Amino acid sequence: MGLKSKQFDEIEESDLWKDYVKTKNSDIRDYFIKKYAPLVKYVAGKVAVGMPHNVEFDDLVSYGTFGLLDAIEKYNPAKEVKFKTYAMTRVRGAIFDELRTIDWIPRSIRQKAKQVEKIIVELENKLGRTVEDEEIASELDMPIEEFYLLVSKISGTSLVSLNDVWHGNDDSDELSFLETIESPSNMNPDVMVEREEIKNLIIESIKKLPDKEKKVVVLYYYEDLTLKEIGEVLEVTESRVSQLHTKAIMRLRGRLAQMKNVM
């Protein structure tokens, strides 16, 4: 393995992918697994932020590894999407799928999250503008401090939520928020048009977020910073970033779910 690994290092990765797609050579597969193992740990580390203590980092890495294996098997270099980009989506997806399977989020918290999303959409439709925290808390009939405590409890749900906003019956119908960052050029024209429409809807929804929430979404999903790093950029605490992230995701989910019903 060591010798082969060194040999593979001297070959262009694009050529290795072409070879692997044709031959399914196990040595090349093992090389890719080893090369991209740090990517799995990186994604697991980002997902781990804000998770309750009963969710172990090593478990997230294990779930993510299945995603990496899946990515290696299904990657199509002809689509002209970098493997790293494709793999990150698959690794994240595998982690989130497993988290949903073990149902680690209490049902009461899920229900509260949906209630808050619904209230945000209803208020913003009624008022024709972005609603403030105090207005959401008032509609929930709770003090603002209690609302912020609720947002903290909901934070775990928001980390997985954007991966199943748009979800079809098979792989070709799936489009997560993260996948809208890349738009593969080599796909069915009808699918391209639909994905471009969804991408534009998401971008427009992000533009309408309050300034700090918008910055958090852009820095976390597009610039790939951790919540801690975002806190340093915005000069706020990590817990405050987590709150901003959660509120942004609840606004987006509410708006996108409403748009999806209209489409």
C-alpha positions as CSV (number, residue, x, y, z in Angstrom):
1,M,0.0,0.0,0.0
2,G,2.8,2.4,0.9
3,L,4.7,1.9,-2.3
4,K,1.5,2.1,-4.4
5,S,0.4,5.2,-2.6
6,K,3.7,6.9,-3.5
7,Q,3.3,5.8,-7.1
8,F,-0.3,7.2,-7.2
9,D,0.9,10.5,-5.8
10,E,2.9,11.0,-9.0
11,I,-0.2,10.5,-11.2
12,E,-2.7,13.3,-12.0
13,E,-5.8,12.7,-9.9
14,S,-8.0,13.2,-12.9
15,D,-6.2,10.3,-14.6
16,L,-6.6,8.1,-11.5
17,W,-10.3,8.8,-11.5
18,K,-10.6,7.8,-15.2
19,D,-8.7,4.6,-14.4
20,Y,-10.8,3.8,-11.4
21,V,-14.2,4.4,-13.1
22,K,-13.0,1.9,-15.8
23,T,-11.3,-0.8,-13.6
24,K,-12.6,-0.3,-10.0
25,N,-9.0,-1.0,-9.0
26,S,-9.0,-1.7,-5.2
27,D,-5.6,-0.2,-4.8
28,I,-6.8,3.1,-6.3
29,R,-9.9,3.0,-4.1
30,D,-7.8,2.5,-1.0
31,Y,-5.6,5.4,-2.1
32,F,-8.6,7.7,-2.3
33,I,-9.9,6.5,1.0
34,K,-6.6,7.3,2.7
35,K,-6.2,10.6,0.9
36,Y,-9.7,11.9,1.8
37,A,-9.9,10.5,5.3
38,P,-9.0,14.0,6.7
39,L,-11.9,15.4,4.8
40,V,-14.3,13.1,6.7
41,K,-12.8,14.3,10.1
42,Y,-13.1,17.9,9.0
43,V,-16.8,17.5,8.1
44,A,-17.5,15.5,11.2
45,G,-15.8,18.3,13.3
46,K,-18.1,20.9,11.7
47,V,-21.2,18.9,12.3
48,A,-20.2,18.1,15.9
49,V,-20.4,21.8,16.9
50,G,-23.6,22.3,18.8
51,M,-24.4,18.6,19.1
52,P,-25.5,17.2,22.4
53,H,-23.0,15.3,24.5
54,N,-24.5,11.9,23.6
55,V,-23.4,12.4,20.0
56,E,-19.8,11.2,19.8
57,F,-17.3,12.7,17.3
58,D,-15.9,9.2,16.5
59,D,-19.4,8.1,15.6
60,L,-19.8,11.0,13.3
61,V,-16.5,10.1,11.6
62,S,-17.7,6.5,11.2
63,Y,-21.0,7.7,9.6
64,G,-19.1,10.0,7.4
65,T,-16.7,7.3,6.2
66,F,-19.7,5.4,4.7
67,G,-20.4,8.6,2.8
68,L,-16.8,8.8,1.5
69,L,-17.0,5.2,0.3
70,D,-20.3,6.0,-1.4
71,A,-18.8,9.1,-3.0
72,I,-15.9,7.1,-4.4
73,E,-18.2,4.6,-6.0
74,K,-20.6,7.1,-7.5
75,Y,-18.3,9.9,-8.5
76,N,-18.4,10.7,-12.2
77,P,-15.4,12.8,-13.3
78,A,-17.1,13.6,-16.6
79,K,-19.5,15.9,-14.7
80,E,-16.6,18.3,-14.1
81,V,-17.4,18.7,-10.4
82,K,-14.3,18.5,-8.1
83,F,-14.4,15.2,-6.1
84,K,-13.8,17.2,-2.9
85,T,-17.0,19.2,-3.4
86,Y,-18.9,16.1,-4.3
87,A,-17.5,14.1,-1.4
88,M,-18.2,16.7,1.2
89,T,-21.9,16.6,0.3
90,R,-22.0,12.8,0.4
91,V,-20.1,12.7,3.7
92,R,-22.4,15.3,5.3
93,G,-25.4,13.5,3.9
94,A,-24.3,10.1,5.3
95,I,-23.8,11.7,8.8
96,F,-27.2,13.4,8.7
97,D,-28.9,10.3,7.4
98,E,-27.6,8.3,10.4
99,L,-28.5,11.0,12.9
100,R,-32.0,11.0,11.6
101,T,-32.1,7.2,11.8
102,I,-31.1,7.2,15.5
103,D,-33.5,10.1,16.1
104,W,-31.3,11.9,18.5
105,I,-33.5,15.1,18.6
106,P,-36.4,14.9,21.0
107,R,-39.8,15.1,19.3
108,S,-40.9,18.1,21.5
109,I,-37.9,20.1,20.1
110,R,-38.7,19.1,16.5
111,Q,-42.3,20.3,17.1
112,K,-41.1,23.6,18.6
113,A,-38.8,24.2,15.7
114,K,-41.6,23.7,13.2
115,Q,-43.8,26.0,15.2
116,V,-41.2,28.7,15.2
117,E,-40.7,28.3,11.4
118,K,-44.4,28.6,10.8
119,I,-44.8,31.7,13.0
120,I,-41.8,33.4,11.3
121,V,-43.4,32.8,7.8
122,E,-46.9,33.9,8.9
123,L,-45.5,37.1,10.6
124,E,-43.3,38.0,7.6
125,N,-46.1,37.4,5.2
126,K,-48.4,39.6,7.3
127,L,-46.0,42.4,8.0
128,G,-44.1,42.3,4.6
129,R,-40.7,42.4,6.2
130,T,-38.2,40.5,8.3
131,V,-39.5,40.0,11.8
132,E,-37.5,40.8,15.0
133,D,-36.7,38.3,17.8
134,E,-39.0,40.2,20.2
135,E,-42.0,39.8,17.7
136,I,-41.4,36.1,17.4
137,A,-41.2,35.7,21.2
138,S,-44.4,37.8,21.6
139,E,-46.2,35.5,19.2
140,L,-45.0,32.5,21.1
141,D,-46.2,34.2,24.3
142,M,-42.8,33.9,26.0
143,P,-40.2,36.3,27.4
144,I,-37.3,37.1,25.0
145,E,-34.9,35.3,27.3
146,E,-37.0,32.1,27.1
147,F,-37.1,32.5,23.3
148,Y,-33.3,32.6,23.2
149,L,-33.1,29.5,25.4
150,L,-35.5,27.7,23.0
151,V,-33.3,28.8,20.0
152,S,-30.3,27.2,21.8
153,K,-32.3,23.9,22.2
154,I,-33.3,23.9,18.6
155,S,-29.8,24.6,17.3
156,G,-29.0,20.9,16.8
157,T,-32.0,20.5,14.4
158,S,-30.8,23.3,12.2
159,L,-27.5,21.7,11.5
160,V,-29.2,18.9,9.6
161,S,-32.2,20.6,8.3
162,L,-30.9,22.2,5.1
163,N,-29.9,18.9,3.7
164,D,-33.5,17.8,3.3
165,V,-35.2,20.9,2.2
166,W,-35.5,19.7,-1.4
167,H,-35.7,15.9,-1.5
168,G,-37.0,13.8,-4.3
169,N,-37.7,10.1,-4.8
170,D,-34.2,9.1,-5.9
171,D,-30.6,10.5,-6.1
172,S,-31.3,12.4,-9.3
173,D,-34.1,14.3,-7.6
174,E,-32.1,15.3,-4.5
175,L,-30.9,18.9,-4.1
176,S,-29.6,20.0,-0.8
177,F,-28.8,23.6,0.1
178,L,-25.1,22.8,0.0
179,E,-25.4,21.3,-3.5
180,T,-26.7,24.6,-4.9
181,I,-23.1,26.0,-4.5
182,E,-22.0,23.8,-7.4
183,S,-24.1,23.4,-10.5
184,P,-22.8,20.5,-12.6
185,S,-22.9,21.4,-16.3
186,N,-23.2,17.9,-17.5
187,M,-26.8,17.0,-16.7
188,N,-30.2,16.7,-18.2
189,P,-31.3,20.3,-19.3
190,D,-34.7,20.0,-17.5
191,V,-33.0,19.1,-14.3
192,M,-30.5,21.9,-14.8
193,V,-33.4,24.4,-15.2
194,E,-35.2,23.1,-12.1
195,R,-32.0,23.2,-10.0
196,E,-31.2,26.7,-11.2
197,E,-34.7,27.9,-10.2
198,I,-34.3,26.3,-6.7
199,K,-30.8,27.8,-6.4
200,N,-32.1,31.3,-7.2
201,L,-34.9,30.9,-4.7
202,I,-32.4,30.0,-2.0
203,I,-30.1,32.8,-2.9
204,E,-33.0,35.3,-2.8
205,S,-34.1,33.9,0.6
206,I,-30.5,34.4,1.9
207,K,-30.4,38.0,0.6
208,K,-33.5,38.8,2.7
209,L,-32.0,37.5,6.0
210,P,-31.1,40.1,8.6
211,D,-27.5,41.2,8.1
212,K,-25.8,39.2,10.8
213,E,-27.7,36.0,10.0
214,K,-26.9,36.4,6.4
215,K,-23.2,36.7,7.2
216,V,-23.3,33.6,9.3
217,V,-24.9,31.5,6.5
218,V,-22.4,32.8,3.9
219,L,-19.4,32.2,6.1
220,Y,-20.5,28.8,7.4
221,Y,-21.8,27.3,4.1
222,Y,-20.0,29.2,1.4
223,E,-16.7,30.1,3.1
224,D,-16.6,26.9,5.1
225,L,-15.7,28.5,8.4
226,T,-16.5,26.9,11.7
227,L,-18.9,28.6,14.2
228,K,-15.9,29.5,16.3
229,E,-14.1,31.2,13.4
230,I,-17.2,33.1,12.5
231,G,-17.5,34.3,16.0
232,E,-14.0,35.8,15.7
233,V,-14.9,37.5,12.4
234,L,-18.1,39.0,13.8
235,E,-16.6,39.6,17.2
236,V,-19.3,37.7,19.1
237,T,-19.3,34.5,21.1
238,E,-19.6,31.1,19.5
239,S,-23.0,30.5,21.3
240,R,-24.3,33.8,19.7
241,V,-23.2,32.6,16.3
242,S,-25.0,29.3,16.9
243,Q,-28.2,31.3,17.8
244,L,-27.8,33.4,14.6
245,H,-27.3,30.3,12.5
246,T,-30.4,28.6,14.0
247,K,-32.6,31.6,13.4
248,A,-31.4,32.0,9.9
249,I,-32.1,28.3,9.1
250,M,-35.6,28.5,10.6
251,R,-36.3,31.6,8.4
252,L,-34.9,29.8,5.3
253,R,-36.7,26.5,6.0
254,G,-40.0,28.3,6.5
255,R,-39.7,30.4,3.4
256,L,-38.4,27.5,1.2
257,A,-41.1,25.1,2.4
258,Q,-43.7,27.7,1.5
259,M,-42.1,28.2,-2.0
260,K,-41.9,24.4,-2.5
261,N,-45.7,24.1,-1.8
262,V,-46.3,26.8,-4.5
263,M,-44.0,25.2,-7.1
